[in-house]
Amino acid sequence: MASAEYKRLLTQAYDLDKPEAPPDELAYYRGASEGAAPPVLEVMCGSGRFLVPLLAAGVDIDGVDGSDAMLAACRAKCVERGLTPALHQQSLQELEVPRRYGLAFCGGGSFGLVTDTADARESMRRLFDHLLPGGVLLIEIETPTGPRRSGAWQGRWWTRADGAIIANRQLNRYDSDTCVETGLGIYELFENGALVETELDEWVCRYWEPDEMRALLDDTGFVDVRATKAFTSLPLEGGETMVSFVAVRPGRTSRA
């Protein structure tokens, strides 16, 4: 199954927690965009922390995400900057948009939100089909390497610009046999010290072994598949917690 949709309070907390794209990641995607034939597709674009600055820099980029709340936040950021994005609300395994792309990317381990193997295969097939011949796919995976907190409540809070507080409690469970983590988050909005809204969010996340992702890309028909340290061209050394993949749809295309 795919992840549950990110809702309103979770989206607000996400933007408060991650207001800007990490510079190294943004530079990686911008460099890839400049080197690829347009247009560009960001898959699972969320609230636009990569899409918005790339669009502002003149990249011809579209976005797809399954969450209406995330896309609404993305549109609002674009309006503030006088940008007009082409955004589509779709799950990755149901991807069907009009254009075909010279570059598609799915960053920050977001592909792990597709946990079912059949859904992952269909998602990758649809990504392949939405690339132009010679088009490039960039995809990052989080690996099972590293400790996982399971069965213990954790909490955080954020303060909005209007002084309201969003508090979060969450509980994660990790299955080491399937490398799938399930999570339950309770988000509460406090205004002037009073609780005014509560939201329950559930999600799932799959951690991929690099060999599994390489096999999925190969089986889909991609060629020139390369795995590197995240957001670099450096070779893997083993034990990485995040890995970047570059894969190419066979064929040739010319830059516009």
Secondary structure in CASP SS format (residue, H / E / C, confidence):
PFRMAT SS
TARGET T0000
AUTHOR 0000-0000-0000
METHOD secondary structure of the structure
MODEL  1
M C 1.00
A E 1.00
S C 1.00
A C 1.00
E C 1.00
Y C 1.00
K C 1.00
R H 1.00
L H 1.00
L H 1.00
T H 1.00
Q H 1.00
A H 1.00
Y H 1.00
D H 1.00
L H 1.00
D H 1.00
K C 1.00
P C 1.00
E C 1.00
A C 1.00
P C 1.00
P H 1.00
D H 1.00
E H 1.00
L H 1.00
A H 1.00
Y H 1.00
Y H 1.00
R H 1.00
G H 1.00
A H 1.00
S H 1.00
E H 1.00
G H 1.00
A C 1.00
A C 1.00
P C 1.00
P C 1.00
V E 1.00
L E 1.00
E E 1.00
V E 1.00
M C 1.00
C C 1.00
G C 1.00
S C 1.00
G C 1.00
R C 1.00
F C 1.00
L H 1.00
V H 1.00
P H 1.00
L H 1.00
L H 1.00
A H 1.00
A C 1.00
G C 1.00
V C 1.00
D C 1.00
I E 1.00
D E 1.00
G E 1.00
V E 1.00
D E 1.00
G C 1.00
S C 1.00
D H 1.00
A H 1.00
M H 1.00
L H 1.00
A H 1.00
A H 1.00
C H 1.00
R H 1.00
A H 1.00
K H 1.00
C H 1.00
V H 1.00
E H 1.00
R C 1.00
G C 1.00
L C 1.00
T C 1.00
P C 1.00
A E 1.00
L E 1.00
H E 1.00
Q E 1.00
Q C 1.00
S C 1.00
L H 1.00
Q H 1.00
E H 1.00
L C 1.00
E C 1.00
V C 1.00
P C 1.00
R C 1.00
R C 1.00
Y E 1.00
G E 1.00
L E 1.00
A E 1.00
F E 1.00
C E 1.00
G C 1.00
G C 1.00
G C 1.00
S H 1.00
F H 1.00
G H 1.00
L H 1.00
V E 1.00
T C 1.00
D C 1.00
T H 1.00
A H 1.00
D H 1.00
A H 1.00
R H 1.00
E H 1.00
S H 1.00
M H 1.00
R H 1.00
R H 1.00
L H 1.00
F H 1.00
D H 1.00
H C 1.00
L E 1.00
L E 1.00
P E 1.00
G E 1.00
G E 1.00
V E 1.00
L E 1.00
L E 1.00
I E 1.00
E E 1.00
I E 1.00
E E 1.00
T C 1.00
P C 1.00
T C 1.00
G C 1.00
P C 1.00
R C 1.00
R C 1.00
S C 1.00
G C 1.00
A C 1.00
W E 1.00
Q E 1.00
G E 1.00
R E 1.00
W E 1.00
W E 1.00
T E 1.00
R C 1.00
A C 1.00
D C 1.00
G C 1.00
A C 1.00
I E 1.00
I E 1.00
A E 1.00
N E 1.00
R E 1.00
Q E 1.00
L E 1.00
N E 1.00
R E 1.00
Y E 1.00
D E 1.00
S C 1.00
D C 1.00
T C 1.00
C C 1.00
V E 1.00
E E 1.00
T E 1.00
G E 1.00
L E 1.00
G E 1.00
I E 1.00
Y E 1.00
E E 1.00
L E 1.00
F E 1.00
E E 1.00
N C 1.00
G C 1.00
A E 1.00
L E 1.00
V E 1.00
E E 1.00
T E 1.00
E E 1.00
L E 1.00
D E 1.00
E E 1.00
W E 1.00
V E 1.00
C E 1.00
R E 1.00
Y C 1.00
W C 1.00
E C 1.00
P H 1.00
D H 1.00
E H 1.00
M H 1.00
R H 1.00
A H 1.00
L H 1.00
L H 1.00
D H 1.00
D H 1.00
T H 1.00
G C 1.00
F C 1.00
V E 1.00
D E 1.00
V E 1.00
R E 1.00
A E 1.00
T E 1.00
K E 1.00
A C 1.00
F C 1.00
T C 1.00
S C 1.00
L C 1.00
P E 1.00
L C 1.00
E C 1.00
G C 1.00
G C 1.00
E C 1.00
T C 1.00
M E 1.00
V E 1.00
S E 1.00
F E 1.00
V E 1.00
A E 1.00
V E 1.00
R C 1.00
P C 1.00
G C 1.00
R C 1.00
T C 1.00
S C 1.00
R C 1.00
A C 1.00
END
